[in-house]
Amino acid sequence: MRLRPDITLGVGVLLLLILVVMVAESPDRQGNRETDRRRSTFLTGPHGARGLSDALERIGVRVDRHRHRLAALTVPAGEGPSAVAVLDPSRPLDGWDALALQALGAEGVDLVVAGPTANAVMRCFGYRVQTRSDSISARMVGHSPPRDVWIGAVLARTGEAVVIDSTGVADVGSAQCEVPDAQALDTLLLTDGGRLAALRLWFADRQTVTLVADGAVFGNRRMRDTEAGVFTLGLFAGRYAGVIFDEYHHGFGRGGSLAGSVLSWSVRSPWGWAAWQVAVVGLLALFAAGVRFGPVTSIIHRERRSPLEHVQALATALAATHGQAVAIRLIVRGLERRLSGVGQRAHPDPATWLASLAPTLRTSNGRSAVERLQLLIGGPQRPDAVLEAAHAVEDVWEDLKP
């Protein structure tokens, strides 16, 4: 069996697309992990925070990942002290996110906020992040022996009593939050110049808010290779039974479909563009192979032979080869098989069998047909003998059939 050229071309294009996707996904996956800078607990690359979540689970802390807007965040009651961690969000938070996090204080939920993109929340607690062009050393306060963490940002007081965020005024209006008065302040990271890099605020409702200027201290590589691992684990270990990590602002919101994800990847990746170009070329090739140019070719109409014409042609061929006697005997044998019972052996002499068949016929037409068959078996060969034998056999069958 030979495949059509257009089908072969289509299968080839499909296999090429599969190969392109495999090449795009396999060798470059490590490179993608290396360049993905999101501080997400889903990511195992050097900048992700999967190491923190895995370490917390190993020491018995329940880890949840929130993939909706912060306004929809609810913390289950009766499961011990909990904290919501917003670590260096990839998409900046706004005033409405700050209000949602402030409202969690009434429910006894603590906050851990890190990174300059969380400034909207930090300002609602009286601080903001100042980034630096270089890294400096910060000492972990209260640790013995002293341990240093390298950071690239510090905290500064704002002095504001009310913070108004009007970035979304055209859509949902402006968000306004009042800066609460802290009852106590614990310094967690302090630079050699006396600048705050991380602190914990205590409020009247017993809520604590931990502010960390540089979210990079939560990265997998920084936690593994430096003292940042001791610092970050110390923020949660022994204090909370569960931690909820915000993943919505890292682009891991719920919804969408596999087709949408593949389409989004194909738009972002050079390999995706290459796959689209190959698909377009394949479709154009299929269209070109499927179009016939020029006028429609007329097909020669050939009529099929009727059964009688086939018999006449067979009779002519037998007459030319002098095989009428053999054909007549085979025709009679066929009639004998139709009239005999299952498993009954054929009579050795067709002429004798025809003589025994004559008394069983009901009509003169049937008896005449048997006589003609007897004459044709033993008589001289004629050009129309086979055709006449075929007609006689049908007359006998019509006479004897039930």
C-alpha positions as CSV (number, residue, x, y, z in Angstrom):
1,M,0.0,0.0,0.0
2,R,1.4,3.4,-1.0
3,L,0.5,6.5,1.0
4,R,-0.6,9.7,-0.8
5,P,2.1,12.3,-1.0
6,D,0.1,14.9,0.9
7,I,-0.6,12.5,3.8
8,T,3.1,11.6,3.9
9,L,4.0,15.3,4.0
10,G,1.5,15.9,6.8
11,V,2.9,13.1,8.9
12,G,6.4,14.4,8.4
13,V,5.4,17.9,9.5
14,L,3.7,16.5,12.6
15,L,6.8,14.4,13.5
16,L,9.0,17.5,13.0
17,L,6.8,19.6,15.3
18,I,7.0,16.9,18.0
19,L,10.8,16.8,17.6
20,V,11.0,20.6,17.9
21,V,8.9,20.6,21.1
22,M,11.1,17.9,22.6
23,V,14.3,19.7,21.8
24,A,12.8,23.0,23.2
25,E,11.8,21.4,26.4
26,S,14.6,19.0,27.2
27,P,18.0,20.7,26.9
28,D,16.9,24.2,27.8
29,R,14.9,23.3,31.0
30,Q,18.0,23.7,33.2
31,G,18.7,27.1,31.6
32,N,15.1,28.2,32.2
33,R,15.4,27.3,35.9
34,E,18.7,29.3,36.1
35,T,17.1,32.4,34.7
36,D,13.7,32.3,36.4
37,R,14.1,34.9,39.2
38,R,10.6,34.4,40.8
39,R,10.7,33.8,44.5
40,S,8.1,31.0,44.3
41,T,7.9,27.9,46.4
42,F,7.1,26.0,43.1
43,L,10.5,26.7,41.7
44,T,13.6,24.7,42.4
45,G,16.1,27.0,40.6
46,P,18.7,29.1,42.4
47,H,16.3,32.1,42.8
48,G,13.2,30.1,43.7
49,A,12.0,29.4,47.3
50,R,11.2,25.7,47.1
51,G,14.0,24.9,49.6
52,L,12.3,27.0,52.3
53,S,8.9,25.3,51.9
54,D,10.5,21.8,51.8
55,A,12.6,22.6,54.9
56,L,9.4,23.8,56.8
57,E,7.5,20.7,55.9
58,R,10.4,18.5,57.1
59,I,10.3,20.1,60.6
60,G,6.5,19.7,60.7
61,V,5.2,23.0,59.6
62,R,2.1,22.8,57.3
63,V,2.7,24.6,54.0
64,D,-0.1,25.9,51.8
65,R,0.2,27.8,48.5
66,H,-2.4,30.5,47.8
67,R,-3.1,31.0,44.1
68,H,-5.9,33.6,44.2
69,R,-5.9,37.3,45.0
70,L,-5.1,38.1,48.5
71,A,-8.6,39.5,49.1
72,A,-9.9,35.9,48.8
73,L,-7.4,34.5,51.3
74,T,-8.9,32.8,54.4
75,V,-7.0,31.1,57.1
76,P,-8.5,27.9,58.7
77,A,-9.2,28.4,62.4
78,G,-8.3,26.0,65.1
79,E,-5.1,24.7,63.4
80,G,-2.6,26.6,65.5
81,P,-0.8,29.9,64.8
82,S,-0.4,30.7,61.1
83,A,1.5,33.2,59.0
84,V,1.0,34.5,55.5
85,A,4.3,34.9,53.6
86,V,4.6,37.3,50.6
87,L,8.1,36.8,49.4
88,D,9.5,39.3,46.8
89,P,6.3,39.2,44.6
90,S,7.0,39.1,40.9
91,R,4.1,41.5,40.3
92,P,4.0,44.5,42.6
93,L,1.3,44.6,45.3
94,D,-1.2,47.4,45.5
95,G,-3.1,49.2,48.2
96,W,-6.0,46.7,48.0
97,D,-3.6,43.9,48.7
98,A,-2.3,45.8,51.7
99,L,-5.8,46.3,53.0
100,A,-6.5,42.6,52.6
101,L,-3.3,41.7,54.5
102,Q,-4.1,44.2,57.3
103,A,-7.5,42.7,57.7
104,L,-5.9,39.3,58.5
105,G,-4.5,40.8,61.8
106,A,-8.0,40.8,63.3
107,E,-8.0,37.0,62.7
108,G,-4.7,36.6,64.6
109,V,-2.7,35.8,61.5
110,D,0.9,37.0,61.3
111,L,2.6,38.4,58.1
112,V,6.0,37.9,56.6
113,V,6.6,40.4,53.8
114,A,9.8,40.7,51.8
115,G,11.1,42.6,48.8
116,P,10.8,46.1,47.2
117,T,7.8,45.0,45.1
118,A,5.8,44.6,48.4
119,N,6.3,48.3,49.3
120,A,2.6,49.0,49.1
121,V,2.1,46.6,52.1
122,M,5.2,47.8,54.0
123,R,4.1,51.5,53.8
124,C,0.8,50.5,55.5
125,F,3.0,49.5,58.5
126,G,5.2,52.6,58.4
127,Y,8.3,51.4,56.4
128,R,9.5,51.2,52.8
129,V,12.4,49.4,51.0
130,Q,15.4,51.3,49.7
131,T,17.4,49.2,47.2
132,R,21.2,49.5,46.9
133,S,23.5,49.2,43.9
134,D,25.8,46.9,45.9
135,S,25.6,44.2,48.5
136,I,26.4,44.9,52.2
137,S,26.7,42.7,55.2
138,A,23.9,42.6,57.8
139,R,24.2,41.0,61.2
140,M,21.6,38.7,62.7
141,V,20.7,40.3,66.0
142,G,20.4,37.9,68.9
143,H,22.5,35.1,67.4
144,S,25.6,33.8,69.1
145,P,28.1,33.6,67.6
146,P,27.3,36.5,65.3
147,R,26.2,35.6,61.8
148,D,26.2,37.9,58.8
149,V,23.8,37.9,55.8
150,W,24.6,39.7,52.6
151,I,21.7,41.9,51.4
152,G,21.0,44.4,48.6
153,A,18.3,46.6,50.3
154,V,17.4,48.2,53.6
155,L,14.3,49.5,55.4
156,A,13.5,53.1,56.1
157,R,10.7,54.7,58.1
158,T,8.1,56.7,56.1
159,G,6.6,58.8,58.9
160,E,3.2,58.6,57.2
161,A,0.0,58.2,59.3
162,V,-2.3,57.5,56.3
163,V,-1.2,55.9,53.0
164,I,-3.3,56.4,49.8
165,D,-2.7,54.2,46.8
166,S,-4.4,55.7,43.7
167,T,-2.8,53.5,41.1
168,G,-6.1,51.7,40.4
169,V,-8.3,54.8,40.7
170,A,-9.6,54.4,37.1
171,D,-10.7,50.8,37.7
172,V,-11.6,50.3,41.4
173,G,-10.8,53.6,43.0
174,S,-8.1,54.5,45.4
175,A,-7.1,52.4,48.5
176,Q,-6.4,54.0,51.8
177,C,-4.9,52.4,54.9
178,E,-4.0,53.8,58.3
179,V,-0.6,53.0,59.7
180,P,-1.2,51.3,63.1
181,D,1.0,52.0,66.1
182,A,3.4,49.2,66.9
183,Q,3.6,48.2,70.6
184,A,7.1,46.7,70.2
185,L,9.8,46.3,67.6
186,D,12.4,43.5,67.3
187,T,15.4,44.1,65.1
188,L,16.3,41.0,63.1
189,L,18.9,42.2,60.6
190,L,21.1,45.3,61.2
191,T,23.9,46.6,58.9
192,D,27.2,47.8,60.2
193,G,26.1,51.3,59.6
194,G,23.0,50.8,61.8
195,R,20.5,50.5,59.0
196,L,17.5,48.2,59.5
197,A,17.4,45.3,57.0
198,A,14.7,43.1,58.7
199,L,12.4,43.7,61.7
200,R,9.4,42.3,63.5
201,L,6.6,44.6,64.6
202,W,4.2,43.8,67.4
203,F,0.7,45.3,67.5
204,A,-2.1,45.6,70.0
205,D,-4.1,42.8,68.5
206,R,-1.0,40.6,69.1
207,Q,-0.4,40.3,65.4
208,T,3.2,40.4,64.3
209,V,4.4,41.7,61.0
210,T,7.9,40.7,59.8
211,L,9.4,43.0,57.2
212,V,12.5,41.9,55.2
213,A,14.0,44.4,52.8
214,D,15.8,42.0,50.5
215,G,13.7,39.0,49.3
216,A,16.8,37.3,47.9
217,V,17.6,35.9,51.3
218,F,14.8,33.4,50.7
219,G,16.3,32.1,47.5
220,N,17.4,28.4,47.3
221,R,21.0,29.1,46.5
222,R,21.4,31.8,49.1
223,M,19.8,29.6,51.8
224,R,22.1,26.7,50.9
225,D,25.4,28.5,50.6
226,T,25.1,31.3,53.2
227,E,23.8,32.1,56.6
228,A,20.5,33.2,55.1
229,G,19.2,29.7,55.6
230,V,19.5,30.0,59.4
231,F,17.9,33.4,59.3
232,T,14.9,32.5,57.1
233,L,14.1,29.3,58.9
234,G,14.3,31.2,62.2
235,L,11.5,33.4,61.1
236,F,9.1,30.4,61.0
237,A,10.5,27.5,63.0
238,G,9.0,27.1,66.4
239,R,6.5,30.0,65.9
240,Y,3.9,28.7,63.4
241,A,2.0,25.5,62.8
242,G,1.3,26.5,59.3
243,V,2.5,29.0,56.6
244,I,0.6,30.2,53.6
245,F,2.7,31.4,50.7
246,D,1.3,33.8,48.2
247,E,1.8,32.4,44.7
248,Y,-0.7,34.5,42.8
249,H,1.7,37.4,42.5
250,H,4.3,35.0,41.0
251,G,2.1,34.2,38.1
252,F,0.8,30.9,39.5
253,G,-2.9,31.8,39.7
254,R,-5.5,29.2,39.1
255,G,-7.4,28.9,35.8
256,G,-6.4,28.6,32.2
257,S,-6.0,25.4,30.3
258,L,-3.2,23.3,28.8
259,A,-3.9,24.7,25.3
260,G,-3.6,28.3,26.7
261,S,-0.3,27.4,28.4
262,V,1.1,25.9,25.3
263,L,0.0,29.0,23.3
264,S,1.5,31.3,25.8
265,W,4.8,29.4,25.8
266,S,4.9,29.4,22.0
267,V,4.6,33.2,22.0
268,R,7.3,33.7,24.6
269,S,9.9,31.1,23.4
270,P,12.0,31.3,20.2
271,W,11.4,27.5,19.9
272,G,7.7,28.2,19.9
273,W,8.1,30.7,17.1
274,A,10.1,28.1,15.1
275,A,7.3,25.6,15.7
276,W,4.7,28.1,14.4
277,Q,6.8,28.8,11.3
278,V,7.2,25.0,10.6
279,A,3.5,24.5,11.0
280,V,2.7,27.3,8.6
281,V,5.1,26.0,6.0
282,G,3.6,22.5,6.4
283,L,0.0,23.8,5.9
284,L,1.1,25.7,2.8
285,A,2.7,22.6,1.5
286,L,-0.5,20.6,2.1
287,F,-2.6,23.2,0.4
288,A,-0.2,23.2,-2.6
289,A,-0.3,19.4,-2.8
290,G,-4.1,19.3,-2.6
291,V,-4.8,21.8,-5.4
292,R,-5.1,20.4,-9.0
293,F,-4.1,22.8,-11.8
294,G,-5.7,22.8,-15.2
295,P,-9.0,21.5,-16.5
296,V,-10.7,18.4,-15.0
297,T,-9.6,15.2,-16.8
298,S,-12.5,13.3,-18.3
299,I,-12.7,9.7,-17.2
300,I,-13.5,6.9,-19.7
301,H,-16.8,5.4,-18.8
302,R,-16.6,1.6,-18.9
303,E,-19.8,-0.5,-18.4
304,R,-19.6,-3.7,-16.4
305,R,-20.5,-7.0,-18.1
306,S,-23.7,-8.7,-17.2
307,P,-23.6,-12.3,-15.7
308,L,-24.8,-13.7,-19.0
309,E,-22.0,-12.0,-20.9
310,H,-19.5,-13.5,-18.5
311,V,-21.0,-16.9,-19.2
312,Q,-20.9,-16.4,-22.9
313,A,-17.3,-15.3,-22.7
314,L,-16.4,-18.3,-20.6
315,A,-18.1,-20.6,-23.1
316,T,-16.2,-19.0,-26.0
317,A,-12.9,-19.5,-24.2
318,L,-13.8,-23.1,-23.4
319,A,-14.7,-23.8,-27.0
320,A,-11.4,-22.4,-28.2
321,T,-9.5,-24.6,-25.8
322,H,-11.8,-27.7,-26.3
323,G,-12.6,-27.9,-22.6
324,Q,-16.4,-28.0,-22.9
325,A,-16.6,-31.6,-21.6
326,V,-14.7,-30.7,-18.4
327,A,-16.8,-27.6,-17.9
328,I,-20.1,-29.5,-18.3
329,R,-19.0,-32.2,-15.8
330,L,-18.1,-29.4,-13.3
331,I,-21.5,-27.8,-13.8
332,V,-23.3,-31.1,-13.1
333,R,-21.1,-31.7,-10.1
334,G,-22.1,-28.3,-8.7
335,L,-25.8,-29.3,-9.1
336,E,-25.1,-32.5,-7.3
337,R,-23.5,-30.7,-4.4
338,R,-26.5,-28.4,-4.1
339,L,-29.0,-31.3,-4.1
340,S,-27.0,-33.7,-1.9
341,G,-27.0,-33.8,1.9
342,V,-24.2,-32.5,4.1
343,G,-21.3,-34.9,4.2
344,Q,-22.6,-37.1,1.4
345,R,-20.0,-38.2,-1.1
346,A,-20.4,-37.4,-4.8
347,H,-21.4,-40.1,-7.3
348,P,-18.4,-41.4,-9.3
349,D,-20.3,-41.2,-12.6
350,P,-22.3,-37.9,-13.4
351,A,-24.3,-39.7,-16.1
352,T,-25.5,-42.4,-13.8
353,W,-26.4,-39.8,-11.1
354,L,-28.5,-37.9,-13.7
355,A,-30.3,-41.1,-14.7
356,S,-31.2,-41.7,-11.0
357,L,-32.3,-38.1,-10.7
358,A,-34.9,-38.2,-13.5
359,P,-37.7,-40.1,-11.6
360,T,-37.7,-37.5,-8.8
361,L,-38.5,-34.5,-11.1
362,R,-42.0,-33.1,-10.9
363,T,-42.4,-31.4,-14.3
364,S,-41.8,-32.3,-17.9
365,N,-39.5,-29.2,-18.2
366,G,-37.2,-30.7,-15.5
367,R,-37.1,-34.1,-17.1
368,S,-36.3,-32.5,-20.4
369,A,-33.5,-30.6,-18.8
370,V,-32.0,-33.8,-17.4
371,E,-32.2,-35.5,-20.8
372,R,-30.3,-32.5,-22.3
373,L,-27.6,-32.8,-19.7
374,Q,-27.2,-36.5,-20.4
375,L,-26.8,-35.8,-24.1
376,L,-24.3,-33.0,-23.4
377,I,-22.1,-35.1,-21.2
378,G,-21.7,-38.0,-23.6
379,G,-22.4,-36.2,-26.9
380,P,-20.2,-34.3,-29.3
381,Q,-18.8,-30.9,-28.3
382,R,-20.5,-27.8,-29.7
383,P,-19.6,-24.1,-29.2
384,D,-22.8,-23.5,-27.2
385,A,-22.7,-26.7,-25.1
386,V,-21.5,-25.1,-21.9
387,L,-24.1,-22.3,-22.1
388,E,-26.9,-24.9,-22.8
389,A,-25.7,-27.0,-19.8
390,A,-25.8,-24.0,-17.5
391,H,-29.4,-23.3,-18.6
392,A,-30.4,-27.0,-18.2
393,V,-28.9,-27.1,-14.6
394,E,-30.9,-24.0,-13.6
395,D,-34.1,-25.6,-15.0
396,V,-33.5,-28.8,-12.9
397,W,-32.8,-26.7,-9.8
398,E,-36.0,-24.7,-10.2
399,D,-37.9,-28.0,-10.5
400,L,-36.4,-29.6,-7.4
401,K,-35.7,-26.8,-5.0
402,P,-38.0,-26.6,-1.9
